[in-house]
Amino acid sequence: MKRVLTVRDGATRESLKRAVTDLGFEVIPFKKTEQAVLDHVPRDVRLTVTASPAKGQDATVDLAVALAGHGYTVAPHLSAQQVRDRAHLADVVARCREAGITDVFVVGGDPGEEPTGFDNAHELLVALHELDHGFTDIGIGGHPEGHPNAPVELLFEALAAKAPLATHIKTQIVFDPRVILTWARELTARGIDLPVHVGVPGAVTRQKLMRVSGGLGIGESAKFLTKQQNLLWRFFIPGGYSPDKIIRGLAPHIGRPDNHIEGFHVFTFNDLEPTEAWRQQMLRDLA
């Protein structure tokens, strides 16, 4: 595999090395996910398990518990649209505590067929903090490109309300580092000082990235790229996508006082083998 990332500035290299060493992988709870993780992901890579209406909240917790049992640090997604009520939430918390899970990621989520007792992520966070949850790391979502169902100002207000109940922010995928940086600086200006983990796609195939571009955390830039085919191909290496351009664009700004970008969160779409190969190559490049 050829060298793909060059960083000449020493301080940028060190901050980027720390960010890449500590980045996490997000996986989807399919039948073969557990074995794929065991086959391809080292135990020192942090994991999150996404939640979807098709699989339900319990499938997310099942996989998180199984992976924790194998020695991984795992954060299940808790979705306001999938946690049925406070009793269900208490059961989820108890299962996580028994498995030694201390991290969680709270989202609003996509509505399922059945209504739940929570309208949004903030309500779920409040209910979570009314329990003896035991979580030491609680993530919430950020939308640098906005959300089709909410004005930008409302999104910032929602983040400000959730921030005291959380410990970090993970963003949806955005392909333009300038958009991410502008948004992160706005967070700082508004006094929202949680560390930001920028969401990037893993080393996935072109076909898969475009197939999932309408959901699973990818924002408006993916839709734009599908319409601008000439620009789209600039984001790919032979055989698949590489997140290097996003990471390289943000690397000089990690740790700067005008933003709270701390690292990266990789949406693997379960393409774990090539994504881990990409991570190892990047660590070699930075060494």
C-alpha positions as CSV (number, residue, x, y, z in Angstrom):
1,M,0.0,0.0,0.0
2,K,1.5,3.3,-1.0
3,R,2.0,6.2,1.4
4,V,-1.1,8.4,1.4
5,L,-0.6,11.1,4.0
6,T,2.2,13.6,4.4
7,V,2.3,16.1,7.3
8,R,5.5,18.2,7.5
9,D,4.7,20.4,10.6
10,G,5.9,18.7,13.7
11,A,3.2,20.0,16.1
12,T,0.4,19.1,13.6
13,R,1.9,15.7,13.2
14,E,1.9,15.0,16.9
15,S,-1.7,16.2,17.4
16,L,-2.8,14.2,14.4
17,K,-1.0,11.1,15.7
18,R,-2.8,11.4,19.0
19,A,-6.2,11.8,17.2
20,V,-5.6,8.9,14.9
21,T,-4.4,6.6,17.7
22,D,-7.6,7.4,19.7
23,L,-10.2,7.4,16.9
24,G,-13.2,5.1,17.2
25,F,-15.1,2.8,14.8
26,E,-18.8,2.7,14.4
27,V,-20.4,-0.6,13.5
28,I,-23.9,-1.7,12.5
29,P,-25.5,-4.6,14.4
30,F,-25.8,-7.2,11.7
31,K,-25.6,-11.0,12.2
32,K,-21.9,-11.2,11.2
33,T,-20.7,-8.0,12.8
34,E,-19.4,-9.6,16.0
35,Q,-17.2,-12.0,14.1
36,A,-16.0,-9.3,11.7
37,V,-14.9,-7.1,14.6
38,L,-13.0,-10.0,16.1
39,D,-11.3,-10.8,12.8
40,H,-10.2,-7.3,11.9
41,V,-10.4,-4.8,14.8
42,P,-7.7,-4.6,17.5
43,R,-9.0,-4.4,21.1
44,D,-7.6,-0.9,21.6
45,V,-9.9,0.6,19.0
46,R,-13.0,2.1,20.6
47,L,-16.3,1.0,19.2
48,T,-19.8,2.4,19.0
49,V,-22.8,0.3,17.9
50,T,-25.4,2.2,15.9
51,A,-29.2,1.9,16.4
52,S,-31.7,1.7,13.6
53,P,-35.5,1.2,13.3
54,A,-34.9,-2.0,11.3
55,K,-32.9,-3.7,14.1
56,G,-34.3,-2.0,17.2
57,Q,-32.6,-0.8,20.4
58,D,-32.1,-4.3,21.9
59,A,-30.1,-5.5,19.0
60,T,-27.7,-2.6,19.6
61,V,-27.3,-3.4,23.2
62,D,-26.9,-7.2,22.5
63,L,-24.0,-6.5,20.2
64,A,-22.4,-4.0,22.6
65,V,-22.6,-6.4,25.5
66,A,-21.1,-9.2,23.3
67,L,-18.2,-7.0,22.2
68,A,-17.6,-5.7,25.7
69,G,-17.3,-9.4,26.7
70,H,-14.5,-9.8,24.2
71,G,-12.5,-6.9,25.8
72,Y,-13.5,-4.0,23.6
73,T,-14.5,-0.5,24.9
74,V,-18.0,-0.1,23.4
75,A,-20.6,2.6,23.4
76,P,-24.1,1.6,22.3
77,H,-26.3,4.2,20.7
78,L,-29.4,4.9,22.7
79,S,-32.2,6.3,20.5
80,A,-35.1,8.3,21.7
81,Q,-37.2,6.7,19.0
82,Q,-36.3,3.2,20.1
83,V,-36.1,3.2,23.9
84,R,-39.7,2.4,24.6
85,D,-40.1,4.0,28.0
86,R,-38.4,4.6,31.3
87,A,-38.6,0.9,32.3
88,H,-36.9,-0.1,29.0
89,L,-34.2,2.6,29.6
90,A,-33.6,1.2,33.1
91,D,-33.2,-2.3,31.7
92,V,-30.8,-1.1,29.1
93,V,-28.7,0.7,31.7
94,A,-28.7,-2.4,33.9
95,R,-27.5,-4.5,31.1
96,C,-24.7,-2.1,30.3
97,R,-23.6,-1.9,33.9
98,E,-23.5,-5.6,34.2
99,A,-21.4,-5.8,31.1
100,G,-19.0,-3.1,32.3
101,I,-20.0,-0.7,29.6
102,T,-19.2,2.9,30.7
103,D,-19.7,4.8,27.4
104,V,-22.9,5.6,25.6
105,F,-24.1,7.8,22.7
106,V,-27.5,9.4,22.9
107,V,-29.4,10.3,19.7
108,G,-32.9,11.4,18.6
109,G,-32.9,8.6,16.0
110,D,-35.3,7.8,13.2
111,P,-38.9,7.0,14.1
112,G,-39.9,3.4,14.2
113,E,-43.4,1.8,13.8
114,E,-44.2,2.2,17.5
115,P,-44.2,5.5,19.5
116,T,-41.8,5.8,22.4
117,G,-41.9,7.7,25.7
118,F,-39.2,10.2,24.5
119,D,-39.6,12.8,21.8
120,N,-36.0,13.7,21.4
121,A,-32.4,13.1,22.6
122,H,-32.7,15.8,25.3
123,E,-35.6,14.0,26.9
124,L,-33.8,10.7,26.9
125,L,-30.7,12.4,28.4
126,V,-32.7,13.9,31.2
127,A,-34.3,10.5,32.0
128,L,-30.9,8.8,31.8
129,H,-29.5,11.2,34.4
130,E,-32.4,10.5,36.7
131,L,-31.1,6.9,36.9
132,D,-28.0,5.6,38.6
133,H,-26.6,5.1,35.1
134,G,-22.9,4.8,35.9
135,F,-21.7,6.1,32.4
136,T,-18.5,8.1,32.5
137,D,-18.6,9.1,28.8
138,I,-21.9,10.3,27.1
139,G,-21.8,11.4,23.5
140,I,-24.3,13.5,21.6
141,G,-24.7,14.2,17.9
142,G,-23.7,17.3,16.0
143,H,-24.8,18.5,12.5
144,P,-22.3,20.9,10.9
145,E,-24.4,21.1,7.7
146,G,-27.7,21.4,9.6
147,H,-30.6,19.1,9.5
148,P,-33.5,19.0,7.0
149,N,-36.1,19.0,9.8
150,A,-34.7,21.8,12.0
151,P,-33.5,25.4,11.5
152,V,-29.8,26.0,12.2
153,E,-30.5,28.2,15.3
154,L,-32.7,25.5,16.8
155,L,-29.9,22.9,16.4
156,F,-27.5,25.1,18.3
157,E,-30.0,25.7,21.0
158,A,-30.6,22.0,21.3
159,L,-26.9,21.3,21.6
160,A,-26.6,24.0,24.3
161,A,-29.4,22.3,26.2
162,K,-27.8,18.8,25.9
163,A,-24.2,19.8,26.5
164,P,-24.4,19.9,30.3
165,L,-25.7,16.3,30.2
166,A,-22.9,15.0,27.9
167,T,-19.1,14.7,27.7
168,H,-18.4,15.0,23.9
169,I,-20.0,15.6,20.5
170,K,-19.7,13.3,17.5
171,T,-20.6,14.9,14.1
172,Q,-22.4,13.5,11.1
173,I,-20.2,13.1,8.0
174,V,-19.3,16.2,6.1
175,F,-16.9,16.2,3.2
176,D,-15.8,19.8,3.5
177,P,-13.3,20.5,6.3
178,R,-14.1,24.2,6.1
179,V,-17.7,23.6,6.9
180,I,-16.7,21.5,9.9
181,L,-14.2,24.1,11.2
182,T,-16.7,27.0,10.8
183,W,-19.3,25.0,12.8
184,A,-16.8,24.0,15.5
185,R,-15.7,27.7,15.9
186,E,-19.3,28.7,16.2
187,L,-19.8,26.1,19.0
188,T,-16.8,27.7,20.8
189,A,-18.2,31.2,20.3
190,R,-21.5,30.1,21.8
191,G,-19.8,28.6,24.9
192,I,-20.4,25.0,24.0
193,D,-17.1,23.6,25.0
194,L,-17.4,19.9,24.7
195,P,-14.7,18.0,22.7
196,V,-15.7,17.4,19.1
197,H,-15.1,14.1,17.4
198,V,-15.5,14.6,13.6
199,G,-17.3,11.9,11.8
200,V,-15.6,10.5,8.6
201,P,-16.3,7.5,6.4
202,G,-13.9,4.6,6.6
203,A,-12.2,3.1,3.6
204,V,-15.4,1.9,2.1
205,T,-16.2,1.1,-1.5
206,R,-17.6,3.8,-3.8
207,Q,-20.8,1.9,-4.3
208,K,-21.5,1.5,-0.5
209,L,-20.7,5.1,0.3
210,M,-23.2,6.4,-2.3
211,R,-25.8,3.8,-1.4
212,V,-25.9,4.9,2.2
213,S,-25.3,8.6,1.5
214,G,-28.9,9.5,2.3
215,G,-28.7,8.3,5.9
216,L,-26.5,6.8,8.6
217,G,-25.0,10.1,9.5
218,I,-24.0,11.5,6.1
219,G,-25.0,15.1,5.5
220,E,-25.9,17.3,2.6
221,S,-22.4,17.2,1.1
222,A,-22.8,13.6,0.0
223,K,-26.0,14.4,-1.8
224,F,-24.2,17.3,-3.5
225,L,-21.3,14.9,-4.5
226,T,-23.7,12.5,-6.1
227,K,-24.9,15.3,-8.4
228,Q,-21.3,16.5,-9.2
229,Q,-19.7,13.3,-10.4
230,N,-16.4,15.0,-11.5
231,L,-15.9,16.3,-7.9
232,L,-17.1,13.0,-6.4
233,W,-14.2,11.0,-7.9
234,R,-11.6,13.3,-6.2
235,F,-12.7,11.9,-2.9
236,F,-11.7,8.3,-3.9
237,I,-8.6,6.3,-4.2
238,P,-8.5,3.2,-6.5
239,G,-11.0,0.7,-5.1
240,G,-12.7,3.0,-2.5
241,Y,-12.9,6.1,-0.5
242,S,-10.2,7.5,1.8
243,P,-10.9,10.0,4.6
244,D,-7.4,11.5,4.3
245,K,-8.5,14.7,2.6
246,I,-10.9,15.6,5.4
247,I,-8.4,14.7,8.1
248,R,-5.6,16.5,6.4
249,G,-7.7,19.6,6.1
250,L,-8.6,19.6,9.8
251,A,-5.2,18.4,11.2
252,P,-3.7,21.9,11.6
253,H,-6.7,23.0,13.7
254,I,-6.8,20.2,16.2
255,G,-6.2,21.6,19.7
256,R,-6.5,25.2,18.7
257,P,-8.3,27.5,21.2
258,D,-10.8,28.7,18.6
259,N,-12.4,25.3,18.4
260,H,-12.7,22.0,20.3
261,I,-11.9,19.5,17.6
262,E,-10.2,16.7,19.4
263,G,-10.3,13.7,17.1
264,F,-12.2,11.6,14.6
265,H,-15.0,9.0,14.6
266,V,-15.0,6.6,11.7
267,F,-18.3,5.4,10.2
268,T,-17.1,2.0,8.9
269,F,-20.4,0.8,7.4
270,N,-19.0,-2.6,8.5
271,D,-16.2,-2.5,5.9
272,L,-13.8,-3.3,8.8
273,E,-10.9,-4.9,7.1
274,P,-10.0,-2.1,4.6
275,T,-10.8,0.6,7.3
276,E,-8.4,-1.0,9.8
277,A,-5.8,-1.3,7.0
278,W,-6.2,2.4,6.3
279,R,-5.8,3.2,10.0
280,Q,-2.6,1.2,10.3
281,Q,-1.2,2.8,7.2
282,M,-1.9,6.2,8.5
283,L,-0.2,5.4,11.8
284,R,2.8,4.2,9.9
285,D,2.8,7.4,7.8
286,L,2.7,9.5,11.0
287,A,5.4,7.6,12.7
